[in-house]
Amino acid sequence: MKGFHNTSKGIGILLDEIYLVDGLRTPFGKYCGSLAHISPTDLGIISSRAAIERCNIKPQDIDQLIAANIGQSSYDAYFLPRHISLFSGIPKEVPALMVQRICGSGFETLITGAEQIILGKADCVLCTGTENMSLSPTVSFGNRMGYMLGRPVFKDMLWEALDDTAAGYPMGFTAENVAKKYHISRTDADAFAKMSFDRAIAANEKGFFQNEITPVQSAIFEVEGLKSRKVSLPKSISNFNTDEQVRPTTQDALAKLPTVFSEVGVLTAGNCSGIVDGAASAVVVNKDFIQSRNLNPIAKIIGAASCGIDPKMMGLGPVPSITYLLEMSGLALSEIGLFEINEAFSAQVIGCERELQLDRDTLNVNGGAIAIGHPLAASGLRLAITLSKEMKNRNIKYGIASACIGGGQGTAILLQNTTA
């Protein structure tokens, strides 16, 4: 292991013999859709139980659980990591931890899990990111102290969370800044969005996502000595197993949508990431664990980097993080066969693509968050799992997954195909 820090570039780490065994996610439910009433804790339990089973290990094999959740959207949110751990069958003696780097938090669970292993604090770590954006509350901070007469204040926490008060405007405006810098037109943004939908539909049709999705069903989670948890889907749904937002679209349909951040901007509800609910989980281990259980991991985690950037240009966060990660690893951009960059906003991804001079044929080849959705804490894990499985399919050696992060950051993770 080797750590890196540079005040002008960021932080990073190169890892020795750390593996991503496998991972699964729930289908992503559209805003106020099929998963709207399932707490992020329960979504995390569903994906975690499925990941443990997929990896062919036992809950008793897990030394730590690292969880991520951004928007607290259940009454027991404080306990989310611990409850996911307990109701996934992990022994009560095993501790659980929450990490948070907003849109990069899913990556951060993998990075933190790897670091815990390198430090000798674990051999096997379960990583989970979970989000229910539909349940994001309407809040009144300060109500305990009372209100001025006639002036109670309630705000939509989901809407307010999208507003970067340091930058001085919502994050969508930062993507409009990227559009201006790189002369990205409305047509460019809509064409990218259509590509995302088309690729996600094609991936569905060939069964790609079936290999990374675990279905959600109504269930009761029971652990001896604990109060049971009940998960209930709408009565019309018995088995929710497909991303709910993915749908066909046309360039003409996208062109008719109004802009949402600027009257003369390029961003619309159709070419930005979807607000969705869902969870993803993966298992990270060391080489000894792999060998002792004769496992076949889907990827080796080579390293990761996180960088800061001007909050007003937040969407370009993947550029410095990918650049620094390549510098740390000694690899050239041409050696990376596939890229996943989270599609927070179409213009933002296009800006990264142009700055890094990426080949679009290697970028988000199964669609991205514009089509599938962006459940904040789960996205990094989803990207890493998707990338790892596609690298296997194409026999590609190296891939990088990355995301921009609200407030002006970026994180990137470098994966190696274990069989290429």
C-alpha positions in Angstrom: 0.0 0.0 0.0 1.1 3.6 -0.7 -0.7 6.7 0.2 -0.5 10.0 -1.7 -1.4 13.6 -0.7 -0.7 16.8 -2.6 -2.3 20.1 -1.7 -2.6 21.0 -5.4 -3.7 17.6 -6.7 -5.6 15.7 -4.0 -5.3 12.5 -2.1 -5.0 8.9 -3.2 -4.0 5.4 -2.4 -2.5 2.4 -4.3 -3.5 -1.0 -2.8 -1.9 -4.4 -2.6 -3.9 -7.5 -3.3 -7.4 -6.1 -2.5 -10.3 -7.6 -4.3 -13.9 -6.9 -5.1 -15.5 -10.3 -4.8 -18.8 -9.4 -6.3 -21.8 -7.2 -5.7 -25.5 -6.7 -6.3 -28.0 -3.8 -6.2 -31.7 -3.4 -6.0 -33.5 -2.2 -9.1 -33.7 1.6 -8.9 -37.2 2.9 -8.3 -38.4 6.2 -9.8 -39.2 9.2 -7.6 -42.3 8.4 -5.6 -42.5 5.0 -7.4 -42.4 1.4 -6.4 -39.7 1.7 -3.7 -40.9 5.0 -2.3 -42.1 3.7 1.0 -39.2 1.4 1.8 -36.7 2.9 4.1 -33.0 3.2 3.1 -32.1 0.8 5.9 -34.3 -1.9 4.5 -33.1 -1.3 0.9 -29.6 -1.7 2.3 -30.5 -4.9 4.0 -31.9 -6.3 0.8 -28.8 -5.6 -1.3 -26.5 -6.7 1.5 -28.1 -10.0 2.1 -28.1 -10.6 -1.7 -24.4 -9.6 -2.0 -23.4 -12.0 0.8 -25.2 -14.8 -0.9 -23.8 -14.0 -4.4 -20.2 -13.9 -3.1 -20.7 -17.4 -1.6 -19.6 -16.4 1.8 -21.3 -16.4 5.2 -22.4 -13.4 7.3 -20.0 -14.7 10.0 -17.1 -14.2 7.6 -17.6 -10.4 7.6 -15.3 -8.4 9.9 -16.8 -4.9 9.3 -19.7 -3.3 7.5 -19.1 0.1 5.9 -22.3 1.9 4.9 -23.1 5.2 3.1 -26.4 7.1 3.2 -26.7 10.8 2.4 -30.3 11.9 2.9 -31.6 10.7 6.3 -35.1 9.6 5.4 -36.3 7.3 8.1 -37.0 7.8 11.8 -34.2 5.3 12.8 -31.7 6.8 10.3 -29.0 7.2 13.1 -28.8 3.4 13.3 -28.7 2.7 9.6 -25.2 1.0 9.4 -25.8 -1.0 12.5 -29.3 -2.2 11.5 -28.1 -3.2 8.0 -25.4 -5.2 9.6 -27.6 -7.0 12.2 -30.4 -7.8 9.8 -27.9 -9.1 7.2 -27.1 -11.8 9.7 -23.6 -10.4 10.6 -22.7 -11.3 14.2 -23.6 -8.6 16.8 -20.0 -8.4 17.8 -19.0 -7.0 14.4 -18.9 -3.1 14.2 -20.5 -1.0 11.5 -19.4 2.4 10.2 -21.0 5.2 8.1 -18.9 7.2 5.6 -20.0 10.3 3.6 -18.6 12.0 0.5 -21.9 12.8 -1.0 -22.1 11.4 -4.6 -18.7 9.7 -4.1 -19.9 7.9 -0.9 -20.4 4.5 -2.7 -16.8 4.6 -3.8 -15.8 5.7 -0.3 -17.2 2.5 1.2 -14.9 0.5 -1.1 -11.9 2.7 -0.4 -12.5 2.7 3.4 -13.1 -1.0 3.4 -9.8 -1.6 1.5 -7.9 0.6 3.9 -9.4 -1.2 6.9 -8.1 -4.5 5.4 -4.6 -3.0 4.7 -4.5 -1.8 8.3 -5.1 -5.3 9.5 -8.5 -4.4 11.0 -10.4 -6.8 8.7 -10.0 -9.5 6.1 -13.5 -9.2 4.7 -15.7 -6.0 4.5 -19.2 -5.6 3.4 -19.8 -2.3 1.6 -23.3 -0.8 1.2 -24.7 2.4 -0.2 -28.4 3.1 0.2 -30.8 6.0 -0.6 -34.5 6.7 -0.5 -34.9 10.1 -2.1 -38.7 9.8 -2.2 -38.8 9.8 1.6 -36.6 12.8 2.0 -38.4 14.9 4.6 -39.9 18.4 4.8 -38.1 19.9 7.8 -38.2 22.8 10.2 -34.9 23.5 11.8 -35.3 25.4 15.1 -38.9 24.4 15.8 -37.8 23.3 19.2 -37.1 27.0 20.0 -40.4 28.1 18.6 -41.4 30.5 15.8 -42.2 34.2 15.4 -45.9 34.8 15.2 -47.2 33.7 11.8 -43.8 32.7 10.5 -43.3 28.9 10.8 -40.6 27.8 8.3 -40.7 24.4 6.6 -38.4 23.4 3.7 -38.1 20.5 1.3 -34.8 18.8 2.4 -34.3 17.2 -1.0 -34.6 20.4 -2.8 -32.5 22.3 -0.3 -29.7 19.7 -0.5 -29.3 20.4 -4.2 -28.4 24.0 -3.4 -24.7 24.5 -2.8 -24.7 27.6 -0.6 -21.0 28.0 -0.9 -21.2 28.3 -4.7 -24.3 30.5 -4.3 -26.6 28.4 -6.5 -28.0 24.9 -7.0 -25.6 22.3 -8.4 -27.4 22.3 -11.7 -26.1 25.8 -12.3 -22.5 24.5 -11.9 -23.2 22.1 -14.8 -24.5 25.0 -16.9 -21.1 26.7 -16.2 -19.5 23.6 -17.6 -21.7 23.8 -20.7 -20.6 27.4 -21.2 -16.9 26.6 -20.8 -17.0 23.8 -23.3 -19.6 25.3 -25.7 -22.0 22.4 -25.1 -25.3 23.0 -26.9 -28.8 21.8 -25.9 -28.6 19.5 -28.9 -25.3 18.0 -27.5 -26.9 17.5 -24.1 -30.0 15.9 -25.4 -28.1 13.6 -27.8 -26.0 12.4 -24.8 -29.2 11.8 -22.8 -30.7 9.8 -25.7 -27.6 7.7 -25.9 -27.8 7.0 -22.2 -31.4 5.7 -22.5 -30.6 3.8 -25.7 -27.7 2.0 -24.1 -29.5 1.2 -20.9 -32.4 -0.3 -22.9 -30.0 -2.3 -25.0 -28.2 -3.6 -21.8 -31.6 -4.6 -20.4 -32.5 -6.4 -23.6 -29.3 -8.5 -23.6 -29.8 -9.3 -19.9 -26.8 -7.3 -18.6 -28.5 -5.8 -15.6 -30.0 -9.2 -14.6 -26.5 -10.1 -13.4 -26.2 -7.1 -11.0 -29.8 -6.7 -9.8 -31.5 -8.5 -6.9 -35.3 -8.3 -6.9 -37.2 -6.5 -4.1 -40.1 -8.4 -2.7 -42.3 -7.8 0.3 -40.7 -9.5 3.3 -40.1 -9.7 7.0 -36.6 -9.6 8.3 -36.2 -11.4 11.6 -33.1 -11.8 13.8 -33.3 -13.7 17.1 -33.7 -11.2 20.0 -34.5 -8.2 17.9 -37.7 -6.6 16.8 -38.5 -7.7 13.2 -38.6 -5.4 10.2 -41.3 -5.5 7.6 -40.8 -4.5 3.9 -44.0 -3.9 1.9 -44.2 -3.2 -1.8 -47.4 -1.7 -3.3 -50.1 -4.4 -3.5 -50.0 -4.4 -7.3 -46.3 -5.4 -7.3 -45.1 -8.8 -6.1 -41.6 -8.8 -7.5 -39.8 -5.6 -8.4 -36.8 -6.5 -10.6 -36.2 -3.8 -13.2 -35.0 -0.2 -13.1 -38.1 1.8 -13.2 -36.9 4.9 -14.9 -35.4 3.4 -18.0 -37.7 4.0 -21.0 -37.4 4.8 -24.7 -37.2 8.4 -25.8 -36.5 10.5 -28.9 -34.4 13.5 -29.6 -37.6 15.4 -30.5 -39.2 14.5 -27.2 -36.2 15.6 -25.2 -36.0 18.8 -27.2 -39.5 19.8 -26.1 -38.7 19.8 -22.4 -38.1 23.2 -20.7 -34.8 24.0 -19.1 -34.7 23.7 -15.3 -31.8 25.8 -14.1 -31.4 28.6 -16.6 -33.8 30.0 -19.2 -31.0 30.0 -21.8 -29.3 26.9 -20.5 -29.1 23.3 -21.8 -30.2 21.2 -18.9 -33.7 19.7 -18.6 -35.4 17.0 -16.6 -34.7 14.7 -19.5 -30.9 15.2 -19.7 -30.0 15.1 -16.0 -29.8 12.2 -13.6 -33.0 10.7 -12.4 -34.1 11.0 -8.7 -34.5 7.4 -7.7 -34.5 5.1 -4.7 -32.2 2.1 -4.3 -29.2 0.4 -2.7 -26.1 -1.5 -3.8 -23.7 -3.7 -1.9 -20.3 -5.4 -2.5 -17.8 -7.4 -0.6 -14.1 -6.4 -0.5 -11.4 -8.8 0.8 -7.7 -9.6 0.8 -5.8 -12.2 -1.1 -5.6 -14.6 1.8 -9.4 -14.6 2.1 -9.7 -15.3 -1.6 -7.3 -18.2 -1.5 -8.7 -19.7 1.7 -12.2 -19.9 0.2 -11.3 -20.5 -3.4 -13.3 -17.5 -4.6 -13.3 -15.9 -8.1 -13.4 -12.1 -7.6 -14.8 -9.9 -10.4 -12.1 -7.3 -10.0 -8.9 -6.2 -8.2 -9.0 -2.7 -6.7 -5.8 -1.1 -7.7 -6.2 2.4 -6.3 -8.4 5.5 -5.8 -8.1 9.2 -5.7 -10.2 12.1 -4.5 -9.7 15.8 -5.4 -11.1 19.2 -4.7 -12.3 21.6 -7.4 -13.9 25.0 -7.7 -17.5 24.5 -6.4 -18.8 26.6 -9.3 -17.4 23.9 -11.7 -18.3 21.0 -9.5 -19.2 18.7 -12.5 -15.6 18.5 -13.7 -14.5 16.7 -10.5 -13.7 13.5 -12.3 -11.1 15.2 -14.4 -8.5 15.9 -11.7 -9.3 12.7 -9.8 -8.9 10.5 -12.9 -5.7 12.5 -13.9 -4.2 12.1 -10.4 -5.1 8.4 -10.3 -3.4 7.7 -13.6 -0.3 9.6 -12.4 -0.2 7.6 -9.2 -0.6 4.3 -10.9 1.8 5.0 -13.8 -0.9 4.1 -16.3 -1.6 6.0 -19.5 -5.2 7.0 -20.4 -4.9 4.8 -23.4 -4.5 1.8 -21.2 -7.9 2.2 -19.6 -10.3 0.2 -21.7 -13.6 1.3 -20.1 -14.8 4.4 -18.1 -17.9 4.9 -16.0 -18.5 8.6 -15.1 -21.6 9.2 -13.1 -24.1 11.1 -15.2 -25.2 13.7 -12.7 -25.8 16.1 -15.6 -25.4 15.5 -19.3 -23.3 18.7 -19.8 -21.0 17.7 -16.9 -20.2 14.4 -18.3 -19.6 15.9 -21.8 -17.3 18.4 -20.2 -15.2 15.7 -18.6 -15.3 13.7 -21.8 -13.9 16.6 -23.8 -11.3 17.7 -21.2 -10.0 14.1 -20.9 -10.4 13.4 -24.6 -12.3 10.2 -23.9 -13.6 7.9 -26.7 -17.4 7.8 -26.2 -17.4 4.2 -27.2 -15.6 3.4 -24.0 -17.7 5.6 -21.7 -20.9 4.4 -19.9 -21.4 1.7 -22.4 -24.5 0.4 -20.6 -26.1 3.8 -20.1 -25.8 5.8 -16.9 -27.6 7.8 -14.3 -29.6 9.9 -16.8 -31.4 6.7 -17.7 -31.0 4.5 -14.7 -31.0 7.1 -11.9 -28.6 8.4 -9.2 -29.4 7.3 -5.7 -26.7 9.3 -4.2 -24.9 6.9 -1.7 -25.5 3.9 -3.9 -24.2 5.2 -7.2 -20.4 4.7 -6.6 -21.0 1.0 -5.8 -23.3 0.6 -8.8 -20.7 2.1 -11.1 -17.9 -0.1 -9.7 -20.1 -3.3 -10.0 -21.3 -2.4 -13.5 -17.7 -1.6 -14.7 -16.3 -4.8 -13.2 -18.8 -7.0 -14.9 -18.5 -5.3 -18.3 -14.7 -5.6 -18.1 -15.2 -9.3 -17.7 -17.6 -9.4 -20.6 -15.2 -7.6 -22.9 -11.9 -9.1 -21.5 -10.6 -5.6 -20.7 -7.8 -5.3 -18.2 -8.3 -1.8 -16.7 -11.3 0.4 -16.0 -11.9 3.6 -14.1 -15.2 4.6 -12.4 -15.6 8.2 -11.2 -18.1 10.8 -10.1 -18.4 14.5 -9.5 -19.3 15.5 -6.0 -21.4 18.3 -4.7 -19.4 21.1 -3.2 -16.6 20.7 -5.7 -14.9 17.3 -5.4 -14.3 14.2 -7.5 -13.4 10.6 -6.8 -12.1 7.9 -9.1 -11.4 4.3 -8.5 -9.1 2.0 -10.7 -10.2 -1.6 -11.2 -8.4 -4.5 -12.8 -10.0 -7.5 -14.4 -8.7 -10.5 -12.6 -8.9 -12.7 -15.7 -7.7 -10.4 -18.5 
